[in-house]
Protein backbone atom coordinates (compact mmCIF):
# COMPACT_ATOMS: atom_id res chain seq x y z
CA UNK A 1 0.00 0.00 0.00
CA UNK A 2 1.18 3.50 -0.82
CA UNK A 3 0.39 4.84 2.66
CA UNK A 4 2.43 2.17 4.44
CA UNK A 5 5.51 2.96 2.31
CA UNK A 6 5.03 6.69 2.81
CA UNK A 7 4.96 6.19 6.59
CA UNK A 8 8.07 4.00 6.32
CA UNK A 9 10.00 6.74 4.53
CA UNK A 10 8.87 9.33 7.07
CA UNK A 11 9.88 6.99 9.89
CA UNK A 12 13.43 6.90 8.55
CA UNK A 13 13.45 10.71 8.51
CA UNK A 14 12.32 10.78 12.14
CA UNK A 15 15.16 8.45 13.12
CA UNK A 16 17.63 10.70 11.31
CA UNK A 17 16.40 13.65 13.37
CA UNK A 18 16.66 11.72 16.64
CA UNK A 19 20.08 10.22 15.90
CA UNK A 20 22.88 11.96 17.82
CA UNK A 21 26.51 11.18 18.73
CA UNK A 22 25.22 10.32 22.22
CA UNK A 23 22.65 7.78 20.98
CA UNK A 24 18.97 7.98 20.08
CA UNK A 25 17.08 10.83 21.70
CA UNK A 26 13.45 9.97 22.43
CA UNK A 27 12.16 12.72 20.12
CA UNK A 28 13.15 15.76 18.13
CA UNK A 29 12.66 18.37 19.35
CA UNK A 30 11.72 17.72 22.96
CA UNK A 31 13.02 14.65 24.73
CA UNK A 32 16.70 15.42 24.22
CA UNK A 33 18.12 12.67 26.43
CA UNK A 34 18.95 8.99 26.03
CA UNK A 35 16.27 6.84 27.65
CA UNK A 36 17.09 3.14 27.95
CA UNK A 37 13.70 1.82 26.84
CA UNK A 38 13.12 4.46 24.15
CA UNK A 39 16.54 4.08 22.58
CA UNK A 40 16.47 0.27 22.51
CA UNK A 41 12.88 0.03 21.25
CA UNK A 42 13.79 2.59 18.57
CA UNK A 43 16.83 0.51 17.65
CA UNK A 44 14.76 -2.65 17.14
CA UNK A 45 13.64 -1.12 13.85
CA UNK A 46 16.53 1.25 13.14
CA UNK A 47 19.00 -1.65 13.15
CA UNK A 48 17.18 -3.19 10.16
CA UNK A 49 18.38 -0.33 7.94
CA UNK A 50 21.81 -1.77 7.25
CA UNK A 51 24.60 0.04 9.10
CA UNK A 52 22.92 3.44 8.81
CA UNK A 53 22.24 3.71 12.55
CA UNK A 54 24.77 1.22 13.90
CA UNK A 55 26.88 3.92 15.56
CA UNK A 56 23.80 5.52 17.12
CA UNK A 57 22.57 2.19 18.52
CA UNK A 58 26.05 1.47 19.87
CA UNK A 59 26.33 4.95 21.40
CA UNK A 60 22.99 4.45 23.21
CA UNK A 61 24.16 1.18 24.78
CA UNK A 62 27.57 2.58 25.69
CA UNK A 63 26.29 5.69 27.46
CA UNK A 64 23.72 3.66 29.39
CA UNK A 65 26.40 1.20 30.49
CA UNK A 66 28.84 3.96 31.37
CA UNK A 67 26.25 5.44 33.76
CA UNK A 68 25.31 2.13 35.39
CA UNK A 69 24.85 2.38 39.18
CA UNK A 70 27.24 0.76 41.64
CA UNK A 71 24.53 -1.82 42.36
CA UNK A 72 24.23 -2.66 38.64
CA UNK A 73 21.02 -0.82 37.69
CA UNK A 74 20.90 0.67 34.20
CA UNK A 75 19.60 4.25 34.25
CA UNK A 76 16.14 5.22 33.13
CA UNK A 77 17.65 8.22 31.33
CA UNK A 78 21.00 9.88 30.82
CA UNK A 79 20.10 13.57 30.62
CA UNK A 80 23.42 15.37 30.17
CA UNK A 81 22.98 17.14 26.85
CA UNK A 82 20.30 19.79 27.37
CA UNK A 83 21.08 23.49 27.23
CA UNK A 84 18.30 24.28 29.71
CA UNK A 85 18.55 21.49 32.34
CA UNK A 86 21.34 20.59 34.74
CA UNK A 87 23.10 17.36 33.70
CA UNK A 88 21.78 14.38 35.63
CA UNK A 89 21.08 10.64 35.47
CA UNK A 90 17.69 9.15 36.42
CA UNK A 91 17.17 5.67 37.86
CA UNK A 92 14.09 4.23 39.66
CA UNK A 93 13.11 1.78 36.92
CA UNK A 94 13.30 -1.95 36.35
CA UNK A 95 12.54 -2.22 32.63
CA UNK A 96 15.56 -0.08 31.68
CA UNK A 97 17.98 -2.80 32.82
CA UNK A 98 16.05 -5.45 30.88
CA UNK A 99 15.79 -3.45 27.66
CA UNK A 100 19.53 -2.78 27.94
CA UNK A 101 20.30 -6.51 28.03
CA UNK A 102 17.89 -7.24 25.17
CA UNK A 103 19.41 -4.36 23.20
CA UNK A 104 22.90 -5.84 23.40
CA UNK A 105 21.67 -9.15 22.00
CA UNK A 106 19.78 -7.42 19.18
CA UNK A 107 22.90 -5.41 18.31
CA UNK A 108 25.03 -8.57 18.22
CA UNK A 109 22.50 -10.37 16.01
CA UNK A 110 21.67 -7.52 13.61
CA UNK A 111 25.24 -6.59 12.79
CA UNK A 112 26.80 -10.03 13.26
CA UNK A 113 29.23 -8.30 15.60
CA UNK A 114 29.86 -9.69 19.08
CA UNK A 115 32.67 -7.28 19.97
CA UNK A 116 30.42 -4.80 21.80
CA UNK A 117 28.71 -7.60 23.74
CA UNK A 118 32.08 -9.02 24.80
CA UNK A 119 33.40 -5.61 25.81
CA UNK A 120 30.29 -4.84 27.89
CA UNK A 121 29.72 -8.36 29.25
CA UNK A 122 30.53 -7.37 32.83
CA UNK A 123 27.98 -4.56 32.76
CA UNK A 124 25.36 -6.84 31.19
CA UNK A 125 25.92 -9.46 33.90
CA UNK A 126 25.74 -6.82 36.64
CA UNK A 127 22.46 -5.54 35.20
CA UNK A 128 21.00 -9.06 35.26
CA UNK A 129 22.26 -9.59 38.81
CA UNK A 130 20.54 -6.37 39.89
CA UNK A 131 17.26 -7.66 38.41
CA UNK A 132 17.73 -11.07 40.12
CA UNK A 133 17.90 -9.24 43.43
CA UNK A 134 14.48 -7.65 42.89
CA UNK A 135 12.90 -11.07 43.47
CA UNK A 136 12.18 -10.69 47.20
CA UNK A 137 9.52 -13.40 47.07
CA UNK A 138 12.08 -15.95 45.77
CA UNK A 139 9.45 -17.23 43.33
CA UNK A 140 11.37 -16.48 40.16
CA UNK A 141 9.56 -13.25 39.29
CA UNK A 142 11.15 -9.87 40.10
CA UNK A 143 8.97 -7.26 41.76
CA UNK A 144 8.74 -3.54 41.14
CA UNK A 145 7.53 -0.43 42.91
CA UNK A 146 4.76 1.81 41.52
CA UNK A 147 5.63 3.93 38.46
CA UNK A 148 8.96 2.22 37.86
CA UNK A 149 8.53 1.22 34.23
CA UNK A 150 7.43 3.08 31.10
CA UNK A 151 4.11 4.02 32.75
CA UNK A 152 6.00 6.36 35.05
CA UNK A 153 3.09 8.55 36.19
CA UNK A 154 0.04 6.32 35.74
CA UNK A 155 -1.37 3.82 36.53
CA UNK A 156 -0.48 2.54 40.00
CA UNK A 157 0.91 -1.00 39.92
CA UNK A 158 3.44 -2.90 41.96
CA UNK A 159 4.69 -6.37 42.79
CA UNK A 160 4.66 -8.78 39.86
CA UNK A 161 3.76 -6.96 36.64
CA UNK A 162 3.28 -8.58 33.25
CA UNK A 163 5.41 -5.98 31.47
CA UNK A 164 8.45 -6.82 33.61
CA UNK A 165 7.92 -10.59 33.51
CA UNK A 166 7.73 -10.63 29.70
CA UNK A 167 10.93 -8.59 29.42
CA UNK A 168 12.70 -10.66 32.08
CA UNK A 169 11.73 -13.91 30.36
CA UNK A 170 13.20 -12.69 27.07
CA UNK A 171 16.39 -11.48 28.77
CA UNK A 172 16.82 -14.84 30.53
CA UNK A 173 16.37 -16.75 27.28
CA UNK A 174 18.87 -14.54 25.47
CA UNK A 175 21.39 -14.91 28.29
CA UNK A 176 21.05 -18.69 28.20
CA UNK A 177 19.46 -18.93 31.68
CA UNK A 178 17.14 -21.78 30.69
CA UNK A 179 16.20 -23.01 34.19
CA UNK A 180 15.38 -19.51 35.42
CA UNK A 181 13.35 -18.84 32.27
CA UNK A 182 11.32 -22.04 32.59
CA UNK A 183 10.64 -21.37 36.27
CA UNK A 184 9.43 -17.86 35.46
CA UNK A 185 7.22 -19.18 32.66
CA UNK A 186 5.60 -21.74 34.94
CA UNK A 187 5.00 -19.36 37.84
CA UNK A 188 3.72 -16.47 35.71
CA UNK A 189 1.33 -18.73 33.82
CA UNK A 190 0.21 -21.50 36.11
CA UNK A 191 1.25 -21.20 39.78
CA UNK A 192 -1.94 -21.11 41.88
CA UNK A 193 -2.43 -17.87 43.78
CA UNK A 194 0.58 -16.26 42.13
CA UNK A 195 0.21 -16.46 38.34
CA UNK A 196 -0.68 -13.40 36.30
CA UNK A 197 -2.77 -15.31 33.75
CA UNK A 198 -6.55 -15.09 34.26
CA UNK A 199 -9.00 -16.44 31.70
CA UNK A 200 -8.38 -14.23 28.62
CA UNK A 201 -5.24 -12.21 29.33
CA UNK A 202 -2.51 -11.44 31.84
CA UNK A 203 -3.32 -9.23 34.80
CA UNK A 204 -1.37 -5.96 34.74
CA UNK A 205 0.00 -6.66 38.22
CA UNK A 206 -0.45 -8.84 41.27
CA UNK A 207 1.09 -9.02 44.71
CA UNK A 208 -0.02 -10.66 47.96
CA UNK A 209 -3.22 -12.50 48.90
CA UNK A 210 -4.87 -11.75 52.24
CA UNK A 211 -7.53 -14.44 52.57
CA UNK A 212 -10.47 -13.08 50.54
CA UNK A 213 -8.59 -9.85 49.77
CA UNK A 214 -6.24 -9.84 46.80
CA UNK A 215 -3.68 -7.21 45.85
CA UNK A 216 -4.23 -7.10 42.09
CA UNK A 217 -6.01 -5.17 39.36
CA UNK A 218 -7.80 -6.46 36.30
CA UNK A 219 -7.55 -3.81 33.60
CA UNK A 220 -5.82 -4.79 30.35
CA UNK A 221 -2.18 -3.76 29.96
CA UNK A 222 -1.64 -3.75 26.19
CA UNK A 223 2.15 -3.59 26.08
CA UNK A 224 2.66 -6.25 28.74
CA UNK A 225 0.28 -8.70 27.06
CA UNK A 226 1.72 -8.08 23.60
CA UNK A 227 5.29 -8.52 24.84
CA UNK A 228 4.18 -11.83 26.38
CA UNK A 229 3.10 -12.98 22.90
CA UNK A 230 6.08 -11.63 20.98
CA UNK A 231 8.64 -12.89 23.51
CA UNK A 232 6.85 -16.26 23.86
CA UNK A 233 5.98 -16.12 27.54
CA UNK A 234 2.44 -16.89 26.33
CA UNK A 235 1.68 -20.08 24.42
CA UNK A 236 -0.33 -20.20 21.19
CA UNK A 237 -3.69 -20.66 22.94
CA UNK A 238 -3.07 -17.78 25.31
CA UNK A 239 -1.87 -15.59 22.43
CA UNK A 240 -5.09 -16.24 20.53
CA UNK A 241 -7.20 -15.34 23.58
CA UNK A 242 -5.27 -12.08 24.08
CA UNK A 243 -5.65 -11.05 20.44
CA UNK A 244 -9.36 -11.95 20.50
CA UNK A 245 -9.82 -9.80 23.60
CA UNK A 246 -8.19 -6.84 21.85
CA UNK A 247 -10.56 -7.25 18.92
CA UNK A 248 -13.68 -7.88 21.04
CA UNK A 249 -13.08 -4.82 23.23
CA UNK A 250 -12.03 -2.64 20.25
CA UNK A 251 -8.70 -1.84 21.91
CA UNK A 252 -7.25 -1.60 18.38
CA UNK A 253 -9.70 1.13 17.34
CA UNK A 254 -9.62 3.71 15.91
CA UNK A 255 -5.88 2.96 15.65
CA UNK A 256 -3.66 0.32 17.23
CA UNK A 257 -3.58 0.39 20.22
CA UNK A 258 -4.88 1.86 23.47
CA UNK A 259 -2.30 1.65 26.26
CA UNK A 260 -4.79 0.23 28.77
CA UNK A 261 -8.44 -0.81 28.77
CA UNK A 262 -10.80 0.28 30.14
CA UNK A 263 -9.73 3.79 31.14
CA UNK A 264 -9.52 4.46 34.88
CA UNK A 265 -11.93 7.11 36.15
CA UNK A 266 -12.11 9.05 39.41
CA UNK A 267 -14.96 6.91 40.72
CA UNK A 268 -13.03 3.66 40.17
CA UNK A 269 -11.29 1.81 43.01
CA UNK A 270 -8.05 1.91 40.99
CA UNK A 271 -7.93 5.72 41.10
CA UNK A 272 -5.25 7.53 43.14
CA UNK A 273 -5.25 11.24 43.91
CA UNK A 274 -1.84 11.85 42.34
CA UNK A 275 -3.28 10.90 38.94
CA UNK A 276 -4.61 14.48 38.92
CA UNK A 277 -1.04 15.66 38.43
CA UNK A 278 -0.49 14.11 35.00
CA UNK A 279 -2.05 14.01 31.53
CA UNK A 280 -3.64 10.65 32.30
CA UNK A 281 -6.26 12.21 34.60
CA UNK A 282 -8.68 12.29 31.64
CA UNK A 283 -10.03 9.06 30.13
CA UNK A 284 -8.66 8.27 26.66
CA UNK A 285 -5.85 10.77 27.13
CA UNK A 286 -2.15 10.01 27.42
CA UNK A 287 -1.55 6.77 29.37
CA UNK A 288 -5.21 6.46 30.37
CA UNK A 289 -6.40 4.49 27.31
CA UNK A 290 -4.74 6.88 24.90
CA UNK A 291 -3.32 5.30 21.74
CA UNK A 292 0.45 4.75 21.58
CA UNK A 293 1.56 3.76 18.13
CA UNK A 294 4.82 2.16 19.24
CA UNK A 295 2.63 -0.39 21.09
CA UNK A 296 0.70 -0.72 17.83
CA UNK A 297 3.95 -1.94 16.30
CA UNK A 298 4.13 -4.73 18.89
CA UNK A 299 0.48 -5.53 18.12
CA UNK A 300 1.35 -6.13 14.49
CA UNK A 301 4.27 -8.34 15.55
CA UNK A 302 1.87 -10.37 17.73
CA UNK A 303 -0.48 -10.82 14.75
CA UNK A 304 2.43 -11.97 12.59
CA UNK A 305 3.48 -14.38 15.35
CA UNK A 306 0.04 -15.97 15.04
CA UNK A 307 0.22 -16.02 11.21
CA UNK A 308 -2.58 -13.45 10.94
CA UNK A 309 -0.96 -11.77 7.96
CA UNK A 310 -4.08 -10.21 6.40
CA UNK A 311 -5.08 -8.65 9.70
CA UNK A 312 -1.50 -7.47 10.24
CA UNK A 313 -1.56 -5.78 6.83
CA UNK A 314 -4.83 -4.05 7.71
CA UNK A 315 -3.49 -2.88 11.05
CA UNK A 316 -0.22 -1.66 9.51
CA UNK A 317 -2.21 0.61 7.17
CA UNK A 318 -4.12 1.99 10.17
CA UNK A 319 -0.85 2.50 12.02
CA UNK A 320 0.57 4.35 9.03
CA UNK A 321 -2.45 6.64 8.92
CA UNK A 322 -2.13 7.42 12.63
CA UNK A 323 1.58 8.17 12.38
CA UNK A 324 1.18 10.42 9.34
CA UNK A 325 -1.27 12.74 11.05
CA UNK A 326 0.41 16.04 11.87
CA UNK A 327 2.51 16.34 13.89
CA UNK A 328 3.84 13.10 12.39
CA UNK A 329 4.75 10.21 14.67
CA UNK A 330 3.12 11.98 17.59
CA UNK A 331 3.69 10.78 21.13
CA UNK A 332 0.09 9.62 21.65
CA UNK A 333 -3.40 9.87 20.15
CA UNK A 334 -6.85 10.29 21.65
CA UNK A 335 -8.29 6.84 22.36
CA UNK A 336 -11.73 7.79 21.04
CA UNK A 337 -11.10 10.15 18.13
CA UNK A 338 -7.63 9.00 17.09
CA UNK A 339 -6.47 12.61 16.81
CA UNK A 340 -2.91 13.45 17.94
CA UNK A 341 -2.82 14.25 21.63
CA UNK A 342 -1.70 17.54 23.10
CA UNK A 343 2.01 18.01 23.65
CA UNK A 344 3.26 16.52 26.90
CA UNK A 345 6.00 18.56 28.53
CA UNK A 346 6.24 20.62 25.35
CA UNK A 347 6.79 17.58 23.15
CA UNK A 348 4.88 16.93 19.93
CA UNK A 349 5.81 14.68 17.02
CA UNK A 350 8.92 12.89 15.80
CA UNK A 351 8.85 10.25 18.53
CA UNK A 352 11.72 7.88 17.83
CA UNK A 353 10.21 4.70 19.26
CA UNK A 354 7.03 5.17 17.22
CA UNK A 355 9.20 5.41 14.09
CA UNK A 356 11.47 2.51 15.04
CA UNK A 357 8.58 0.18 15.82
CA UNK A 358 6.79 1.11 12.61
CA UNK A 359 9.88 0.08 10.64
CA UNK A 360 10.13 -3.20 12.57
CA UNK A 361 6.44 -3.98 11.95
CA UNK A 362 6.74 -3.06 8.25
CA UNK A 363 9.84 -5.19 7.66
CA UNK A 364 8.49 -8.11 9.69
CA UNK A 365 5.25 -8.18 7.70
CA UNK A 366 7.19 -8.02 4.45
CA UNK A 367 9.13 -11.13 5.49
CA UNK A 368 6.11 -12.68 7.29
CA UNK A 369 8.35 -13.25 10.28
CA UNK A 370 8.90 -11.38 13.54
CA UNK A 371 12.39 -9.96 13.16
CA UNK A 372 13.45 -10.22 16.79
Beta strands, then each sheet from edge to edge (+ up, - down):
strand 1: 19-20
strand 2: 23-24
strand 3: 34-35
strand 4: 77-79
strand 5: 88-90
strand 6: 160-161
strand 7: 197-198
strand 8: 201-210
strand 9: 213-221
strand 10: 260-261
sheet 1: 1+ 2-
sheet 2: 3+ 4- 5+
sheet 3: 6+ 8- 7+
sheet 4: 6+ 8- 9+ 10-
end
